[in-house]
Amino acid sequence: MSTTVPTPAHTVRPVRPHEFEAVGDLTRRAFAAGPYGHLPVSPERRMLERDTGSRLRSGTVLVAVDADERVVGSATLLRPGTPEARLAAEGEAEIRLLAVDPTLQRSGIGEQLVEASLAEARRWGSRFVVLDTGALNVKAQRLYLRAGFRRATDRAVSAYPNTHDLPHVYVYDLDDREGVRIRLARESEYEAIGELAVTANTHDYRLPQGYLDEIRDVAPRAREHEVWVAEDLATGVLLGTVATPRAGGLISELGREGELDFRLLAVAPDARGRGVGELLTRHVIALARSRGAERVVMNSGPVMLAAHRLYARLGFCRLPDRDIVITEDGAPLTLFTFGLDLDLGLDLD
Protein backbone atom coordinates (compact mmCIF):
# COMPACT_ATOMS: atom_id res chain seq x y z
CA MET A 1 0.00 0.00 0.00
CA SER A 2 1.55 3.31 -1.07
CA THR A 3 -1.21 5.86 -0.58
CA THR A 4 -1.41 7.75 2.70
CA VAL A 5 -4.46 9.60 4.02
CA PRO A 6 -3.35 12.93 5.53
CA THR A 7 -5.27 15.33 7.77
CA PRO A 8 -3.97 18.44 9.55
CA ALA A 9 -2.99 16.35 12.59
CA HIS A 10 -2.86 12.66 11.64
CA THR A 11 -1.65 10.38 8.86
CA VAL A 12 -2.80 6.82 8.17
CA ARG A 13 -0.20 4.42 6.76
CA PRO A 14 0.99 0.80 7.09
CA VAL A 15 2.52 -0.15 10.42
CA ARG A 16 6.31 -0.32 10.80
CA PRO A 17 8.06 -3.10 12.75
CA HIS A 18 9.24 -0.81 15.55
CA GLU A 19 5.56 0.16 16.15
CA PHE A 20 4.28 -3.37 16.83
CA GLU A 21 4.41 -3.01 20.60
CA ALA A 22 2.76 0.44 20.51
CA VAL A 23 -0.08 -0.94 18.38
CA GLY A 24 -0.65 -3.80 20.81
CA ASP A 25 -0.68 -1.44 23.80
CA LEU A 26 -3.04 0.99 22.05
CA THR A 27 -5.43 -1.83 21.09
CA ARG A 28 -5.52 -3.09 24.68
CA ARG A 29 -6.20 0.40 26.10
CA ALA A 30 -8.86 1.25 23.51
CA PHE A 31 -10.90 -1.88 24.11
CA ALA A 32 -10.49 -1.61 27.87
CA ALA A 33 -12.09 1.86 27.65
CA GLY A 34 -15.04 0.57 25.59
CA PRO A 35 -18.44 -0.80 26.62
CA TYR A 36 -16.99 -4.29 27.20
CA GLY A 37 -13.91 -3.15 29.07
CA HIS A 38 -15.28 -4.41 32.39
CA LEU A 39 -15.39 -8.02 31.18
CA PRO A 40 -12.50 -10.47 31.74
CA VAL A 41 -10.21 -10.91 28.75
CA SER A 42 -9.25 -14.43 27.67
CA PRO A 43 -5.59 -15.27 27.04
CA GLU A 44 -6.43 -15.87 23.36
CA ARG A 45 -8.00 -12.43 23.01
CA ARG A 46 -5.11 -10.76 24.82
CA MET A 47 -2.65 -12.48 22.47
CA LEU A 48 -4.67 -11.32 19.46
CA GLU A 49 -4.52 -7.72 20.68
CA ARG A 50 -0.78 -7.85 21.35
CA ASP A 51 0.50 -9.91 18.42
CA THR A 52 0.67 -7.24 15.72
CA GLY A 53 3.16 -9.26 13.69
CA SER A 54 0.78 -12.21 13.39
CA ARG A 55 -2.04 -9.97 12.23
CA LEU A 56 0.26 -8.40 9.66
CA ARG A 57 1.04 -11.83 8.22
CA SER A 58 -2.70 -12.32 7.67
CA GLY A 59 -3.28 -9.04 5.88
CA THR A 60 -2.48 -5.38 6.57
CA VAL A 61 -2.15 -3.44 9.80
CA LEU A 62 -2.76 0.30 9.41
CA VAL A 63 -1.80 2.94 11.94
CA ALA A 64 -2.80 6.55 12.45
CA VAL A 65 0.12 8.64 13.67
CA ASP A 66 0.30 12.22 14.89
CA ALA A 67 2.84 14.88 13.91
CA ASP A 68 5.39 13.30 16.30
CA GLU A 69 4.86 9.85 14.71
CA ARG A 70 3.10 8.60 17.83
CA VAL A 71 0.61 5.79 17.15
CA VAL A 72 -2.89 7.09 18.00
CA GLY A 73 -5.04 4.59 16.09
CA SER A 74 -4.89 1.24 14.36
CA ALA A 75 -6.97 -1.15 12.26
CA THR A 76 -6.29 -4.59 10.83
CA LEU A 77 -7.53 -5.68 7.41
CA LEU A 78 -7.55 -9.47 7.06
CA ARG A 79 -7.72 -11.78 4.07
CA PRO A 80 -10.26 -14.63 4.05
CA GLY A 81 -9.10 -17.96 5.43
CA THR A 82 -6.41 -16.47 7.65
CA PRO A 83 -6.22 -17.39 11.35
CA GLU A 84 -7.55 -14.09 12.71
CA ALA A 85 -10.43 -13.72 10.21
CA ARG A 86 -13.78 -14.97 11.51
CA LEU A 87 -16.21 -13.55 8.93
CA ALA A 88 -14.49 -13.06 5.58
CA ALA A 89 -15.42 -15.44 2.77
CA GLU A 90 -13.92 -15.66 -0.70
CA GLY A 91 -13.84 -12.20 -2.29
CA GLU A 92 -14.13 -10.41 1.05
CA ALA A 93 -11.74 -8.55 3.32
CA GLU A 94 -12.38 -8.20 7.04
CA ILE A 95 -11.70 -5.28 9.39
CA ARG A 96 -10.84 -6.21 12.95
CA LEU A 97 -9.44 -4.50 16.03
CA LEU A 98 -10.10 -0.93 14.97
CA ALA A 99 -8.79 1.08 17.92
CA VAL A 100 -8.37 4.78 18.68
CA ASP A 101 -6.52 6.34 21.59
CA PRO A 102 -9.23 6.81 24.27
CA THR A 103 -8.12 10.42 24.79
CA LEU A 104 -8.74 11.24 21.11
CA GLN A 105 -12.35 10.17 20.64
CA ARG A 106 -14.37 12.23 18.09
CA SER A 107 -11.14 13.28 16.39
CA GLY A 108 -11.97 11.63 13.06
CA ILE A 109 -9.23 9.01 13.41
CA GLY A 110 -11.73 6.15 13.26
CA GLU A 111 -13.18 7.51 10.01
CA GLN A 112 -9.68 7.79 8.51
CA LEU A 113 -8.84 4.21 9.42
CA VAL A 114 -12.07 2.89 7.92
CA GLU A 115 -11.59 4.83 4.66
CA ALA A 116 -7.98 3.65 4.39
CA SER A 117 -9.10 0.06 5.01
CA LEU A 118 -11.71 0.32 2.24
CA ALA A 119 -9.08 1.73 -0.13
CA GLU A 120 -6.71 -1.14 0.67
CA ALA A 121 -9.49 -3.72 0.16
CA ARG A 122 -10.17 -2.21 -3.27
CA ARG A 123 -6.47 -2.57 -4.08
CA TRP A 124 -6.69 -6.26 -3.12
CA GLY A 125 -9.59 -6.67 -5.54
CA SER A 126 -12.07 -7.55 -2.79
CA ARG A 127 -15.79 -7.40 -3.58
CA PHE A 128 -16.95 -6.73 0.00
CA VAL A 129 -15.54 -5.61 3.32
CA VAL A 130 -17.05 -7.22 6.42
CA LEU A 131 -16.71 -6.63 10.15
CA ASP A 132 -18.51 -7.18 13.42
CA THR A 133 -18.91 -5.11 16.55
CA GLY A 134 -20.59 -5.72 19.89
CA ALA A 135 -24.28 -5.01 20.31
CA LEU A 136 -23.46 -2.46 23.02
CA ASN A 137 -20.84 -0.67 20.93
CA VAL A 138 -23.19 1.98 19.56
CA LYS A 139 -20.41 4.48 18.76
CA ALA A 140 -18.67 1.96 16.53
CA GLN A 141 -21.94 1.01 14.85
CA ARG A 142 -22.62 4.62 13.91
CA LEU A 143 -19.04 5.04 12.70
CA TYR A 144 -19.58 2.19 10.22
CA LEU A 145 -22.95 3.53 9.12
CA ARG A 146 -21.36 6.94 8.47
CA ALA A 147 -18.82 5.17 6.28
CA GLY A 148 -21.54 3.48 4.21
CA PHE A 149 -21.66 -0.02 5.70
CA ARG A 150 -25.03 -1.74 6.03
CA ARG A 151 -26.01 -4.10 8.79
CA ALA A 152 -26.30 -7.71 7.62
CA THR A 153 -28.74 -9.46 9.92
CA ASP A 154 -28.40 -12.66 7.89
CA ARG A 155 -24.69 -13.00 8.69
CA ALA A 156 -23.64 -14.71 11.90
CA VAL A 157 -20.28 -14.84 13.65
CA SER A 158 -19.51 -18.52 14.13
CA ALA A 159 -16.57 -18.32 16.53
CA TYR A 160 -17.88 -15.99 19.19
CA PRO A 161 -17.77 -16.86 22.90
CA ASN A 162 -20.75 -14.84 24.18
CA THR A 163 -23.76 -16.33 22.40
CA HIS A 164 -26.08 -14.28 24.62
CA ASP A 165 -24.64 -11.06 23.19
CA LEU A 166 -23.98 -11.77 19.53
CA PRO A 167 -22.35 -8.87 17.68
CA HIS A 168 -23.76 -6.86 14.81
CA VAL A 169 -22.30 -7.73 11.42
CA TYR A 170 -21.75 -5.00 8.82
CA VAL A 171 -20.95 -5.24 5.11
CA TYR A 172 -19.60 -2.67 2.65
CA ASP A 173 -20.19 -3.28 -1.06
CA LEU A 174 -17.12 -2.21 -3.03
CA ASP A 175 -18.88 -2.64 -6.37
CA ASP A 176 -19.70 1.02 -7.00
CA ARG A 177 -21.83 0.55 -10.10
CA GLU A 178 -24.00 3.58 -9.35
CA GLY A 179 -21.07 5.64 -8.12
CA VAL A 180 -23.19 6.64 -5.11
CA ARG A 181 -22.76 5.73 -1.45
CA ILE A 182 -25.60 5.89 1.07
CA ARG A 183 -24.36 6.61 4.60
CA LEU A 184 -25.19 8.40 7.82
CA ALA A 185 -24.56 12.13 7.75
CA ARG A 186 -21.53 13.64 9.47
CA GLU A 187 -21.89 16.57 11.82
CA SER A 188 -19.77 18.79 9.57
CA GLU A 189 -22.34 18.27 6.77
CA TYR A 190 -25.50 19.36 8.58
CA GLU A 191 -25.57 22.87 7.12
CA ALA A 192 -24.97 21.60 3.58
CA ILE A 193 -27.68 18.95 3.98
CA GLY A 194 -30.15 21.57 5.13
CA GLU A 195 -29.44 23.77 2.13
CA LEU A 196 -29.66 20.79 -0.22
CA ALA A 197 -33.06 19.83 1.17
CA VAL A 198 -34.41 23.39 0.98
CA THR A 199 -33.13 23.84 -2.58
CA ALA A 200 -34.67 20.51 -3.64
CA ASN A 201 -38.04 21.35 -2.12
CA THR A 202 -38.24 24.90 -3.44
CA HIS A 203 -37.08 23.99 -6.94
CA ASP A 204 -40.55 22.86 -7.98
CA TYR A 205 -42.83 23.78 -5.09
CA ARG A 206 -43.81 26.73 -2.95
CA LEU A 207 -43.63 25.77 0.73
CA PRO A 208 -44.37 27.68 3.96
CA GLN A 209 -41.37 29.38 5.56
CA GLY A 210 -41.88 27.52 8.83
CA TYR A 211 -41.60 24.17 7.06
CA LEU A 212 -38.49 25.30 5.20
CA ASP A 213 -36.92 26.37 8.50
CA GLU A 214 -37.61 22.89 9.88
CA ILE A 215 -36.05 21.26 6.81
CA ARG A 216 -32.96 23.46 7.10
CA ASP A 217 -32.39 22.70 10.81
CA VAL A 218 -30.72 19.30 10.45
CA ALA A 219 -28.82 19.08 13.75
CA PRO A 220 -31.80 18.38 16.08
CA ARG A 221 -33.11 15.78 13.64
CA ALA A 222 -29.73 14.04 13.45
CA ARG A 223 -29.40 13.99 17.23
CA GLU A 224 -32.79 12.38 17.79
CA HIS A 225 -33.18 10.30 14.63
CA GLU A 226 -31.01 9.33 11.63
CA VAL A 227 -30.16 11.56 8.69
CA TRP A 228 -28.79 9.72 5.66
CA VAL A 229 -27.04 11.15 2.62
CA ALA A 230 -26.30 9.97 -0.90
CA GLU A 231 -22.71 10.88 -1.72
CA ASP A 232 -21.08 10.94 -5.15
CA LEU A 233 -18.05 8.67 -4.72
CA ALA A 234 -16.05 10.38 -7.43
CA THR A 235 -16.45 13.93 -6.13
CA GLY A 236 -17.71 13.68 -2.54
CA VAL A 237 -20.66 15.92 -3.46
CA LEU A 238 -23.89 15.26 -1.55
CA LEU A 239 -26.67 14.33 -3.98
CA GLY A 240 -29.64 13.66 -1.71
CA THR A 241 -30.87 12.96 1.80
CA VAL A 242 -33.59 11.21 3.78
CA ALA A 243 -34.41 10.93 7.50
CA THR A 244 -35.45 7.81 9.40
CA PRO A 245 -36.02 7.02 13.09
CA ARG A 246 -33.43 5.20 15.12
CA ALA A 247 -34.09 1.53 15.76
CA GLY A 248 -37.15 1.07 17.95
CA GLY A 249 -38.45 4.62 17.43
CA LEU A 250 -40.64 6.67 15.11
CA ILE A 251 -39.87 9.94 13.37
CA SER A 252 -43.43 11.26 12.93
CA GLU A 253 -46.95 10.98 14.26
CA LEU A 254 -47.77 8.91 11.20
CA GLY A 255 -45.76 5.87 12.24
CA ARG A 256 -47.26 3.01 14.22
CA GLU A 257 -45.86 0.00 16.04
CA GLY A 258 -44.29 -2.42 13.57
CA GLU A 259 -43.68 0.31 10.97
CA LEU A 260 -40.71 2.37 9.87
CA ASP A 261 -41.71 5.90 8.88
CA PHE A 262 -39.41 8.20 6.94
CA ARG A 263 -39.39 11.89 6.11
CA LEU A 264 -37.73 14.59 4.06
CA LEU A 265 -36.53 12.63 1.05
CA ALA A 266 -34.79 15.19 -1.16
CA VAL A 267 -32.56 15.05 -4.24
CA ALA A 268 -30.41 17.96 -5.41
CA PRO A 269 -31.89 19.37 -8.64
CA ASP A 270 -28.67 18.86 -10.61
CA ALA A 271 -28.51 15.20 -9.47
CA ARG A 272 -31.93 14.27 -10.81
CA GLY A 273 -32.02 11.52 -13.40
CA ARG A 274 -29.33 9.46 -11.61
CA GLY A 275 -31.75 7.36 -9.60
CA VAL A 276 -30.72 8.93 -6.30
CA GLY A 277 -34.26 9.11 -4.95
CA GLU A 278 -34.76 5.42 -5.70
CA LEU A 279 -31.45 4.49 -4.05
CA LEU A 280 -32.41 6.39 -0.90
CA THR A 281 -35.88 4.81 -0.81
CA ARG A 282 -34.44 1.34 -1.36
CA HIS A 283 -32.07 2.04 1.52
CA VAL A 284 -35.01 2.88 3.78
CA ILE A 285 -36.78 -0.33 2.74
CA ALA A 286 -33.67 -2.41 3.43
CA LEU A 287 -33.28 -0.70 6.79
CA ALA A 288 -36.87 -1.55 7.68
CA ARG A 289 -36.35 -5.18 6.71
CA SER A 290 -33.19 -5.43 8.81
CA ARG A 291 -35.12 -4.12 11.83
CA GLY A 292 -37.99 -6.53 11.39
CA ALA A 293 -40.56 -3.88 10.45
CA GLU A 294 -43.75 -5.00 8.74
CA ARG A 295 -44.42 -1.83 6.75
CA VAL A 296 -42.74 1.37 5.54
CA VAL A 297 -44.87 4.54 5.53
CA MET A 298 -44.51 8.20 4.64
CA ASN A 299 -46.49 11.33 3.74
CA SER A 300 -46.14 13.27 0.50
CA GLY A 301 -47.69 16.48 -0.70
CA PRO A 302 -50.44 16.14 -3.35
CA VAL A 303 -48.44 18.01 -6.00
CA MET A 304 -45.26 15.91 -5.61
CA LEU A 305 -46.14 13.68 -8.54
CA ALA A 306 -42.60 12.54 -9.35
CA ALA A 307 -42.25 11.20 -5.80
CA HIS A 308 -45.62 9.45 -6.11
CA ARG A 309 -44.45 7.71 -9.29
CA LEU A 310 -41.26 6.58 -7.55
CA TYR A 311 -43.16 5.12 -4.62
CA ALA A 312 -45.62 3.33 -6.92
CA ARG A 313 -42.75 1.84 -8.91
CA LEU A 314 -41.27 0.41 -5.71
CA GLY A 315 -44.55 -1.15 -4.63
CA PHE A 316 -46.01 1.48 -2.29
CA CYS A 317 -49.79 1.93 -2.18
CA ARG A 318 -51.95 4.85 -1.15
CA LEU A 319 -53.38 4.65 2.39
CA PRO A 320 -56.14 7.29 2.12
CA ASP A 321 -57.58 6.45 5.54
CA ARG A 322 -54.28 7.63 7.02
CA ASP A 323 -53.97 10.90 5.08
CA ILE A 324 -53.16 13.90 7.26
CA VAL A 325 -54.75 17.33 6.92
CA ILE A 326 -52.58 20.34 7.79
CA THR A 327 -53.12 24.07 7.45
CA GLU A 328 -51.09 25.95 4.86
CA ASP A 329 -51.54 29.71 4.46
CA GLY A 330 -54.79 29.44 6.39
CA ALA A 331 -56.25 26.77 4.11
CA PRO A 332 -56.49 23.00 4.72
CA LEU A 333 -54.03 20.80 2.79
CA THR A 334 -54.20 17.01 2.65
CA LEU A 335 -50.91 15.11 2.77
CA PHE A 336 -51.17 11.75 1.02
CA THR A 337 -49.99 8.67 2.96
CA PHE A 338 -48.19 5.82 1.22
CA GLY A 339 -47.27 2.41 2.62
CA LEU A 340 -45.28 -0.63 1.56
CA ASP A 341 -46.07 -3.96 3.22
CA LEU A 342 -42.72 -5.71 3.40
CA ASP A 343 -44.08 -9.23 3.00
CA LEU A 344 -45.49 -8.14 -0.37
CA GLY A 345 -43.09 -5.42 -1.42
CA LEU A 346 -40.01 -5.20 -3.56
CA ASP A 347 -37.43 -7.90 -2.90
CA LEU A 348 -34.10 -6.09 -2.68
CA ASP A 349 -31.89 -9.16 -2.19
C-alpha positions as CSV (number, residue, x, y, z in Angstrom):
1,M,0.0,0.0,0.0
2,S,1.5,3.3,-1.1
3,T,-1.2,5.9,-0.6
4,T,-1.4,7.7,2.7
5,V,-4.5,9.6,4.0
6,P,-3.4,12.9,5.5
7,T,-5.3,15.3,7.8
8,P,-4.0,18.4,9.5
9,A,-3.0,16.3,12.6
10,H,-2.9,12.7,11.6
11,T,-1.6,10.4,8.9
12,V,-2.8,6.8,8.2
13,R,-0.2,4.4,6.8
14,P,1.0,0.8,7.1
15,V,2.5,-0.1,10.4
16,R,6.3,-0.3,10.8
17,P,8.1,-3.1,12.8
18,H,9.2,-0.8,15.5
19,E,5.6,0.2,16.2
20,F,4.3,-3.4,16.8
21,E,4.4,-3.0,20.6
22,A,2.8,0.4,20.5
23,V,-0.1,-0.9,18.4
24,G,-0.6,-3.8,20.8
25,D,-0.7,-1.4,23.8
26,L,-3.0,1.0,22.0
27,T,-5.4,-1.8,21.1
28,R,-5.5,-3.1,24.7
29,R,-6.2,0.4,26.1
30,A,-8.9,1.2,23.5
31,F,-10.9,-1.9,24.1
32,A,-10.5,-1.6,27.9
33,A,-12.1,1.9,27.6
34,G,-15.0,0.6,25.6
35,P,-18.4,-0.8,26.6
36,Y,-17.0,-4.3,27.2
37,G,-13.9,-3.1,29.1
38,H,-15.3,-4.4,32.4
39,L,-15.4,-8.0,31.2
40,P,-12.5,-10.5,31.7
41,V,-10.2,-10.9,28.8
42,S,-9.3,-14.4,27.7
43,P,-5.6,-15.3,27.0
44,E,-6.4,-15.9,23.4
45,R,-8.0,-12.4,23.0
46,R,-5.1,-10.8,24.8
47,M,-2.7,-12.5,22.5
48,L,-4.7,-11.3,19.5
49,E,-4.5,-7.7,20.7
50,R,-0.8,-7.9,21.4
51,D,0.5,-9.9,18.4
52,T,0.7,-7.2,15.7
53,G,3.2,-9.3,13.7
54,S,0.8,-12.2,13.4
55,R,-2.0,-10.0,12.2
56,L,0.3,-8.4,9.7
57,R,1.0,-11.8,8.2
58,S,-2.7,-12.3,7.7
59,G,-3.3,-9.0,5.9
60,T,-2.5,-5.4,6.6
61,V,-2.1,-3.4,9.8
62,L,-2.8,0.3,9.4
63,V,-1.8,2.9,11.9
64,A,-2.8,6.5,12.4
65,V,0.1,8.6,13.7
66,D,0.3,12.2,14.9
67,A,2.8,14.9,13.9
68,D,5.4,13.3,16.3
69,E,4.9,9.8,14.7
70,R,3.1,8.6,17.8
71,V,0.6,5.8,17.2
72,V,-2.9,7.1,18.0
73,G,-5.0,4.6,16.1
74,S,-4.9,1.2,14.4
75,A,-7.0,-1.2,12.3
76,T,-6.3,-4.6,10.8
77,L,-7.5,-5.7,7.4
78,L,-7.6,-9.5,7.1
79,R,-7.7,-11.8,4.1
80,P,-10.3,-14.6,4.0
81,G,-9.1,-18.0,5.4
82,T,-6.4,-16.5,7.7
83,P,-6.2,-17.4,11.4
84,E,-7.6,-14.1,12.7
85,A,-10.4,-13.7,10.2
86,R,-13.8,-15.0,11.5
87,L,-16.2,-13.6,8.9
88,A,-14.5,-13.1,5.6
89,A,-15.4,-15.4,2.8
90,E,-13.9,-15.7,-0.7
91,G,-13.8,-12.2,-2.3
92,E,-14.1,-10.4,1.0
93,A,-11.7,-8.5,3.3
94,E,-12.4,-8.2,7.0
95,I,-11.7,-5.3,9.4
96,R,-10.8,-6.2,13.0
97,L,-9.4,-4.5,16.0
98,L,-10.1,-0.9,15.0
99,A,-8.8,1.1,17.9
100,V,-8.4,4.8,18.7
101,D,-6.5,6.3,21.6
102,P,-9.2,6.8,24.3
103,T,-8.1,10.4,24.8
104,L,-8.7,11.2,21.1
105,Q,-12.4,10.2,20.6
106,R,-14.4,12.2,18.1
107,S,-11.1,13.3,16.4
108,G,-12.0,11.6,13.1
109,I,-9.2,9.0,13.4
110,G,-11.7,6.1,13.3
111,E,-13.2,7.5,10.0
112,Q,-9.7,7.8,8.5
113,L,-8.8,4.2,9.4
114,V,-12.1,2.9,7.9
115,E,-11.6,4.8,4.7
116,A,-8.0,3.6,4.4
117,S,-9.1,0.1,5.0
118,L,-11.7,0.3,2.2
119,A,-9.1,1.7,-0.1
120,E,-6.7,-1.1,0.7
121,A,-9.5,-3.7,0.2
122,R,-10.2,-2.2,-3.3
123,R,-6.5,-2.6,-4.1
124,W,-6.7,-6.3,-3.1
125,G,-9.6,-6.7,-5.5
126,S,-12.1,-7.5,-2.8
127,R,-15.8,-7.4,-3.6
128,F,-17.0,-6.7,0.0
129,V,-15.5,-5.6,3.3
130,V,-17.1,-7.2,6.4
131,L,-16.7,-6.6,10.2
132,D,-18.5,-7.2,13.4
133,T,-18.9,-5.1,16.5
134,G,-20.6,-5.7,19.9
135,A,-24.3,-5.0,20.3
136,L,-23.5,-2.5,23.0
137,N,-20.8,-0.7,20.9
138,V,-23.2,2.0,19.6
139,K,-20.4,4.5,18.8
140,A,-18.7,2.0,16.5
141,Q,-21.9,1.0,14.8
142,R,-22.6,4.6,13.9
143,L,-19.0,5.0,12.7
144,Y,-19.6,2.2,10.2
145,L,-23.0,3.5,9.1
146,R,-21.4,6.9,8.5
147,A,-18.8,5.2,6.3
148,G,-21.5,3.5,4.2
149,F,-21.7,0.0,5.7
150,R,-25.0,-1.7,6.0
151,R,-26.0,-4.1,8.8
152,A,-26.3,-7.7,7.6
153,T,-28.7,-9.5,9.9
154,D,-28.4,-12.7,7.9
155,R,-24.7,-13.0,8.7
156,A,-23.6,-14.7,11.9
157,V,-20.3,-14.8,13.7
158,S,-19.5,-18.5,14.1
159,A,-16.6,-18.3,16.5
160,Y,-17.9,-16.0,19.2
161,P,-17.8,-16.9,22.9
162,N,-20.8,-14.8,24.2
163,T,-23.8,-16.3,22.4
164,H,-26.1,-14.3,24.6
165,D,-24.6,-11.1,23.2
166,L,-24.0,-11.8,19.5
167,P,-22.3,-8.9,17.7
168,H,-23.8,-6.9,14.8
169,V,-22.3,-7.7,11.4
170,Y,-21.8,-5.0,8.8
171,V,-21.0,-5.2,5.1
172,Y,-19.6,-2.7,2.6
173,D,-20.2,-3.3,-1.1
174,L,-17.1,-2.2,-3.0
175,D,-18.9,-2.6,-6.4
176,D,-19.7,1.0,-7.0
177,R,-21.8,0.6,-10.1
178,E,-24.0,3.6,-9.4
179,G,-21.1,5.6,-8.1
180,V,-23.2,6.6,-5.1
181,R,-22.8,5.7,-1.5
182,I,-25.6,5.9,1.1
183,R,-24.4,6.6,4.6
184,L,-25.2,8.4,7.8
185,A,-24.6,12.1,7.8
186,R,-21.5,13.6,9.5
187,E,-21.9,16.6,11.8
188,S,-19.8,18.8,9.6
189,E,-22.3,18.3,6.8
190,Y,-25.5,19.4,8.6
191,E,-25.6,22.9,7.1
192,A,-25.0,21.6,3.6
193,I,-27.7,19.0,4.0
194,G,-30.1,21.6,5.1
195,E,-29.4,23.8,2.1
196,L,-29.7,20.8,-0.2
197,A,-33.1,19.8,1.2
198,V,-34.4,23.4,1.0
199,T,-33.1,23.8,-2.6
200,A,-34.7,20.5,-3.6
201,N,-38.0,21.3,-2.1
202,T,-38.2,24.9,-3.4
203,H,-37.1,24.0,-6.9
204,D,-40.6,22.9,-8.0
205,Y,-42.8,23.8,-5.1
206,R,-43.8,26.7,-2.9
207,L,-43.6,25.8,0.7
208,P,-44.4,27.7,4.0
209,Q,-41.4,29.4,5.6
210,G,-41.9,27.5,8.8
211,Y,-41.6,24.2,7.1
212,L,-38.5,25.3,5.2
213,D,-36.9,26.4,8.5
214,E,-37.6,22.9,9.9
215,I,-36.0,21.3,6.8
216,R,-33.0,23.5,7.1
217,D,-32.4,22.7,10.8
218,V,-30.7,19.3,10.5
219,A,-28.8,19.1,13.8
220,P,-31.8,18.4,16.1
221,R,-33.1,15.8,13.6
222,A,-29.7,14.0,13.5
223,R,-29.4,14.0,17.2
224,E,-32.8,12.4,17.8
225,H,-33.2,10.3,14.6
226,E,-31.0,9.3,11.6
227,V,-30.2,11.6,8.7
228,W,-28.8,9.7,5.7
229,V,-27.0,11.2,2.6
230,A,-26.3,10.0,-0.9
231,E,-22.7,10.9,-1.7
232,D,-21.1,10.9,-5.1
233,L,-18.1,8.7,-4.7
234,A,-16.1,10.4,-7.4
235,T,-16.4,13.9,-6.1
236,G,-17.7,13.7,-2.5
237,V,-20.7,15.9,-3.5
238,L,-23.9,15.3,-1.6
239,L,-26.7,14.3,-4.0
240,G,-29.6,13.7,-1.7
241,T,-30.9,13.0,1.8
242,V,-33.6,11.2,3.8
243,A,-34.4,10.9,7.5
244,T,-35.5,7.8,9.4
245,P,-36.0,7.0,13.1
246,R,-33.4,5.2,15.1
247,A,-34.1,1.5,15.8
248,G,-37.1,1.1,17.9
249,G,-38.5,4.6,17.4
250,L,-40.6,6.7,15.1
251,I,-39.9,9.9,13.4
252,S,-43.4,11.3,12.9
253,E,-46.9,11.0,14.3
254,L,-47.8,8.9,11.2
255,G,-45.8,5.9,12.2
256,R,-47.3,3.0,14.2
257,E,-45.9,0.0,16.0
258,G,-44.3,-2.4,13.6
259,E,-43.7,0.3,11.0
260,L,-40.7,2.4,9.9
261,D,-41.7,5.9,8.9
262,F,-39.4,8.2,6.9
263,R,-39.4,11.9,6.1
264,L,-37.7,14.6,4.1
265,L,-36.5,12.6,1.0
266,A,-34.8,15.2,-1.2
267,V,-32.6,15.1,-4.2
268,A,-30.4,18.0,-5.4
269,P,-31.9,19.4,-8.6
270,D,-28.7,18.9,-10.6
271,A,-28.5,15.2,-9.5
272,R,-31.9,14.3,-10.8
273,G,-32.0,11.5,-13.4
274,R,-29.3,9.5,-11.6
275,G,-31.8,7.4,-9.6
276,V,-30.7,8.9,-6.3
277,G,-34.3,9.1,-5.0
278,E,-34.8,5.4,-5.7
279,L,-31.5,4.5,-4.0
280,L,-32.4,6.4,-0.9
281,T,-35.9,4.8,-0.8
282,R,-34.4,1.3,-1.4
283,H,-32.1,2.0,1.5
284,V,-35.0,2.9,3.8
285,I,-36.8,-0.3,2.7
286,A,-33.7,-2.4,3.4
287,L,-33.3,-0.7,6.8
288,A,-36.9,-1.5,7.7
289,R,-36.4,-5.2,6.7
290,S,-33.2,-5.4,8.8
291,R,-35.1,-4.1,11.8
292,G,-38.0,-6.5,11.4
293,A,-40.6,-3.9,10.4
294,E,-43.8,-5.0,8.7
295,R,-44.4,-1.8,6.8
296,V,-42.7,1.4,5.5
297,V,-44.9,4.5,5.5
298,M,-44.5,8.2,4.6
299,N,-46.5,11.3,3.7
300,S,-46.1,13.3,0.5
301,G,-47.7,16.5,-0.7
302,P,-50.4,16.1,-3.3
303,V,-48.4,18.0,-6.0
304,M,-45.3,15.9,-5.6
305,L,-46.1,13.7,-8.5
306,A,-42.6,12.5,-9.4
307,A,-42.2,11.2,-5.8
308,H,-45.6,9.4,-6.1
309,R,-44.4,7.7,-9.3
310,L,-41.3,6.6,-7.5
311,Y,-43.2,5.1,-4.6
312,A,-45.6,3.3,-6.9
313,R,-42.7,1.8,-8.9
314,L,-41.3,0.4,-5.7
315,G,-44.5,-1.2,-4.6
316,F,-46.0,1.5,-2.3
317,C,-49.8,1.9,-2.2
318,R,-51.9,4.8,-1.1
319,L,-53.4,4.6,2.4
320,P,-56.1,7.3,2.1
321,D,-57.6,6.4,5.5
322,R,-54.3,7.6,7.0
323,D,-54.0,10.9,5.1
324,I,-53.2,13.9,7.3
325,V,-54.8,17.3,6.9
326,I,-52.6,20.3,7.8
327,T,-53.1,24.1,7.5
328,E,-51.1,26.0,4.9
329,D,-51.5,29.7,4.5
330,G,-54.8,29.4,6.4
331,A,-56.2,26.8,4.1
332,P,-56.5,23.0,4.7
333,L,-54.0,20.8,2.8
334,T,-54.2,17.0,2.6
335,L,-50.9,15.1,2.8
336,F,-51.2,11.7,1.0
337,T,-50.0,8.7,3.0
338,F,-48.2,5.8,1.2
339,G,-47.3,2.4,2.6
340,L,-45.3,-0.6,1.6
341,D,-46.1,-4.0,3.2
342,L,-42.7,-5.7,3.4
343,D,-44.1,-9.2,3.0
344,L,-45.5,-8.1,-0.4
345,G,-43.1,-5.4,-1.4
346,L,-40.0,-5.2,-3.6
347,D,-37.4,-7.9,-2.9
348,L,-34.1,-6.1,-2.7
349,D,-31.9,-9.2,-2.2
